[in-house]
């Protein structure tokens, strides 16, 4: 008995050591692995964690030798000093002594977290999947293979924290699972194509950063234009900024061969950045420019989804891009007319005018009231719910054109909003429209949201409110102002989506549980109703059966009563039985019934056969149902003439007959 208890004690220690070294928490699984190796601890560990420099030796003599064994696994896993023996003989102390060098990540992190990066470079998009423990330089190495761009000439942009070193570990950035980046290569000009048409087409789709120096105001403007924009269009847009009509502008920096009708891509300017200078041409006449030369300034094309960080690439302060004043000469049709009574008509007008200004590529604006948009976003099934994005526009803000053309019309933003949001828009340029919006927000989201909108000044517009529906009330997750970049906007949208997704998963779980409970209740109710219906049908069937039995019994009783009445009437109508001795001949008849009994009676020889038939019927055997037969030769008496006498029927002086049911 003592040896058994010691053996059990040893196995408990081995089991504890094995679990501590391998990280297997399932006791049943650990015991199974130990039993497969006959409780040889070293062999079992080698089976779970193979060694790189050979199999562990089983003759362990001390804790120090065990520590040396685990120290040979890899250079990345340094051997720890042997643990001091603990006073207690618990499994925790023994396990820590046995496995001092085993890294804890082998126990906790079985599968490293993977991060997804969508990297854009010119006309290409590369998907990169990498472990969270990797460094930024490893992403660049992968991109070097995919894009054929040297790491030394590659600048990886789009990080939320700005430019980062290649040695930074991704895990320290606390990134979401899915991320968007882009590559800039200012030292590499676009690769020449064998076809000039393809080169020109590629240039038309690229963005050119024009750094324009206004000599008189001593101010620089950093403007992004697509390659398809003509020089004349650029000059018209710049006229709104510097308040100098096109015909009075004097430029420096355009190539000598460039003409106003040329596109930027074909003009021969430097890519991606080109410096220009402009001032007012000396002229005695101060002619006013026709109004048709005044145009909206679409400073950035969304064809490539580039953002303001392009400007910072060339040492230009991004804040300068938002410091431009509005043009006093520009007269644009309002996105939304003032004092519109019908919200649907107002939003249709908003969408049409927005498309006219900024093109077809923009978010799909919800056409309907704010209440209808809230219903669409918040009050469907949990799996179908979305966030509500409320876009508030103000034409008096200098950020309006920049935000709309670069942010709201960027392909990535349009795609993300369309997939995950219900986007509703409103123009607050007019005070009446702003007051109406505040009333709607107060009614649907409470006074706090309305007060929040009031606190924003005109130059902080446009605003993008991200609203999430909750069980009790709606919550504004984020208010995004106009002075942002595409990357920052995307990150804030993704952050809101993470919060929403977590809440949505809880709502889906609650909804599934509620539907499961309701389904069980419905099934129980249906089963109960089916049981009641079955009982009702069974009861009705029993009642019908009983009624039918009563009816049949009544019919049978009436038939029996009728038969009995006939039998009695026949019995009373029979002539009296003659005596044995008399003057007339006597016929003695014996009649055997189907039950085996005999009916015996005397009749006069002159008695008619009908009297014989009535006698048999009075005994319960009517001649309509039974045949009266002679034994030998066999004759059917009931087929004879009932008016014949017994003598004529040769039933004299005696005869034995028998009854047989007719078929």
CORPE-V460024 format. One record per pair of residues at least 24 apart in sequence whose C-alpha atoms are under 8 Angstrom apart, sorted by the first residue. I is the first residue (numbers start at 1). J is the second residue. If there is no record, write none. Layout:
I | J
I | J
This chain:
11 | 39
12 | 91
13 | 91
13 | 94
14 | 39
14 | 41
16 | 91
16 | 92
16 | 94
16 | 95
17 | 91
17 | 94
17 | 95
17 | 96
17 | 98
17 | 99
18 | 44
18 | 45
18 | 95
20 | 92
20 | 95
20 | 96
20 | 99
21 | 45
21 | 95
21 | 98
21 | 99
21 | 102
22 | 48
22 | 49
22 | 106
22 | 107
23 | 106
23 | 107
23 | 108
24 | 107
63 | 97
63 | 98
66 | 98
66 | 99
67 | 98
67 | 99
67 | 100
67 | 101
70 | 99
70 | 101
70 | 102
71 | 101
77 | 101
77 | 102
77 | 103
114 | 177
115 | 176
115 | 177
115 | 178
115 | 179
116 | 177
116 | 178
116 | 179
117 | 178
117 | 179
117 | 180
117 | 181
118 | 178
118 | 179
118 | 180
118 | 181
119 | 180
119 | 181
119 | 182
119 | 183
120 | 181
120 | 182
120 | 183
121 | 182
121 | 183
121 | 184
122 | 206
122 | 304
123 | 304
132 | 169
132 | 170
132 | 171
133 | 169
133 | 170
133 | 171
134 | 169
134 | 170
134 | 171
135 | 166
135 | 167
135 | 168
135 | 169
135 | 170
136 | 165
136 | 166
136 | 167
136 | 168
136 | 169
136 | 170
137 | 166
137 | 167
138 | 166
153 | 185
153 | 186
153 | 187
153 | 188
154 | 183
154 | 184
154 | 185
155 | 183
155 | 184
155 | 185
156 | 181
156 | 182
156 | 183
156 | 184
157 | 181
157 | 182
157 | 183
157 | 184
157 | 309
158 | 182
158 | 487
159 | 487
160 | 487
160 | 488
160 | 491
180 | 487
186 | 272
189 | 271
200 | 265
200 | 266
203 | 227
203 | 265
204 | 228
204 | 264
204 | 265
205 | 303
205 | 304
206 | 303
206 | 304
207 | 272
207 | 300
207 | 301
207 | 304
208 | 264
208 | 271
208 | 272
208 | 273
208 | 274
209 | 271
209 | 272
209 | 273
209 | 274
209 | 310
209 | 311
210 | 273
210 | 274
210 | 275
210 | 276
211 | 273
211 | 274
211 | 275
211 | 276
212 | 275
212 | 276
212 | 277
212 | 278
213 | 275
213 | 276
213 | 277
213 | 278
214 | 242
214 | 277
214 | 278
214 | 279
215 | 277
215 | 278
215 | 279
216 | 279
216 | 280
220 | 320
221 | 320
221 | 321
221 | 324
222 | 311
222 | 316
222 | 320
222 | 321
223 | 299
223 | 300
223 | 321
224 | 299
224 | 300
224 | 301
225 | 298
225 | 299
225 | 300
225 | 301
226 | 264
226 | 300
226 | 301
226 | 303
227 | 263
227 | 264
227 | 265
228 | 263
228 | 264
228 | 265
229 | 263
229 | 264
230 | 260
230 | 261
230 | 262
230 | 263
230 | 264
231 | 259
231 | 260
231 | 261
231 | 262
231 | 263
231 | 264
232 | 260
232 | 261
236 | 293
236 | 294
236 | 295
237 | 294
237 | 295
237 | 296
237 | 297
237 | 298
238 | 297
239 | 294
240 | 294
240 | 295
240 | 296
240 | 297
240 | 326
240 | 327
240 | 328
240 | 329
240 | 330
241 | 324
241 | 325
241 | 326
241 | 327
243 | 327
243 | 329
244 | 280
245 | 288
245 | 289
245 | 293
246 | 289
246 | 293
248 | 280
248 | 281
248 | 282
248 | 283
249 | 278
249 | 279
249 | 280
249 | 281
250 | 278
250 | 279
250 | 280
250 | 281
251 | 276
251 | 277
251 | 278
251 | 279
252 | 276
252 | 277
252 | 278
253 | 277
273 | 314
291 | 329
294 | 329
294 | 330
294 | 331
295 | 330
296 | 330
296 | 332
296 | 357
297 | 401
298 | 358
298 | 401
298 | 402
298 | 405
299 | 401
299 | 402
299 | 405
300 | 402
300 | 405
300 | 406
301 | 405
301 | 406
302 | 405
302 | 406
302 | 407
302 | 409
302 | 410
302 | 411
303 | 410
303 | 411
304 | 410
304 | 411
305 | 406
305 | 410
305 | 411
305 | 412
305 | 486
306 | 406
306 | 486
307 | 406
307 | 485
307 | 486
307 | 487
308 | 485
308 | 486
309 | 485
322 | 398
322 | 399
322 | 483
323 | 398
324 | 398
325 | 398
326 | 396
326 | 397
326 | 398
334 | 395
335 | 427
336 | 426
336 | 427
338 | 430
338 | 432
338 | 433
339 | 432
339 | 433
343 | 368
343 | 369
344 | 368
344 | 369
347 | 425
347 | 426
350 | 425
350 | 426
350 | 427
358 | 404
358 | 405
358 | 409
361 | 409
361 | 410
361 | 411
361 | 414
362 | 408
362 | 409
362 | 410
362 | 414
363 | 408
363 | 409
363 | 414
363 | 415
363 | 417
363 | 418
363 | 423
364 | 418
364 | 423
365 | 422
365 | 423
365 | 424
365 | 425
366 | 422
366 | 423
366 | 424
366 | 425
367 | 424
370 | 424
370 | 440
371 | 444
373 | 422
373 | 424
376 | 422
377 | 421
377 | 422
377 | 469
378 | 468
378 | 469
378 | 470
382 | 504
382 | 507
382 | 508
382 | 511
383 | 504
383 | 508
385 | 504
386 | 420
386 | 421
386 | 422
386 | 468
387 | 420
387 | 421
387 | 422
387 | 466
387 | 467
387 | 468
387 | 469
387 | 497
387 | 500
388 | 421
388 | 422
388 | 423
388 | 424
388 | 465
388 | 466
388 | 467
388 | 468
389 | 421
389 | 422
389 | 423
389 | 424
389 | 464
389 | 465
389 | 466
389 | 467
390 | 423
390 | 424
390 | 425
390 | 426
390 | 463
390 | 464
390 | 465
390 | 466
390 | 467
391 | 423
391 | 424
391 | 425
391 | 426
391 | 462
391 | 463
391 | 464
391 | 465
392 | 425
392 | 426
392 | 427
392 | 428
392 | 461
392 | 462
392 | 463
392 | 464
393 | 425
393 | 426
393 | 427
393 | 428
393 | 429
393 | 461
393 | 462
393 | 463
394 | 427
394 | 428
394 | 429
394 | 458
394 | 461
394 | 462
395 | 429
396 | 429
396 | 458
396 | 459
397 | 458
397 | 459
397 | 460
397 | 461
397 | 462
398 | 459
399 | 459
399 | 460
399 | 461
399 | 462
399 | 482
399 | 483
400 | 461
400 | 462
400 | 482
403 | 462
403 | 482
403 | 483
403 | 484
406 | 486
407 | 485
407 | 486
407 | 489
410 | 486
413 | 486
413 | 490
420 | 497
445 | 473
445 | 474
445 | 475
449 | 476
466 | 496
468 | 500
566 | 618
567 | 617
567 | 618
567 | 619
567 | 620
568 | 618
570 | 614
570 | 615
570 | 617
570 | 618
571 | 614
571 | 615
571 | 618
574 | 611
574 | 614
574 | 615
577 | 601
577 | 602
577 | 603
578 | 602
578 | 603
578 | 604
585 | 653
586 | 652
586 | 653
587 | 646
587 | 651
587 | 652
587 | 653
587 | 654
587 | 655
588 | 652
588 | 653
588 | 654
588 | 655
589 | 651
589 | 654
589 | 655
589 | 656
589 | 657
590 | 654
590 | 655
590 | 656
590 | 657
591 | 656
591 | 657
591 | 658
591 | 659
592 | 656
592 | 657
592 | 658
592 | 659
593 | 658
593 | 659
593 | 660
594 | 658
594 | 659
594 | 660
594 | 661
604 | 646
605 | 645
605 | 646
605 | 647
605 | 652
605 | 653
606 | 645
606 | 646
606 | 647
607 | 645
607 | 646
608 | 642
608 | 643
608 | 644
608 | 645
608 | 646
609 | 641
609 | 642
609 | 643
609 | 644
609 | 645
609 | 646
610 | 642
610 | 643
613 | 638
625 | 661
625 | 662
626 | 659
626 | 660
626 | 661
626 | 662
627 | 659
627 | 660
627 | 661
627 | 662
628 | 657
628 | 658
628 | 659
628 | 660
629 | 657
629 | 658
629 | 659
629 | 660
630 | 655
630 | 656
630 | 657
630 | 658
631 | 656
631 | 657
631 | 658
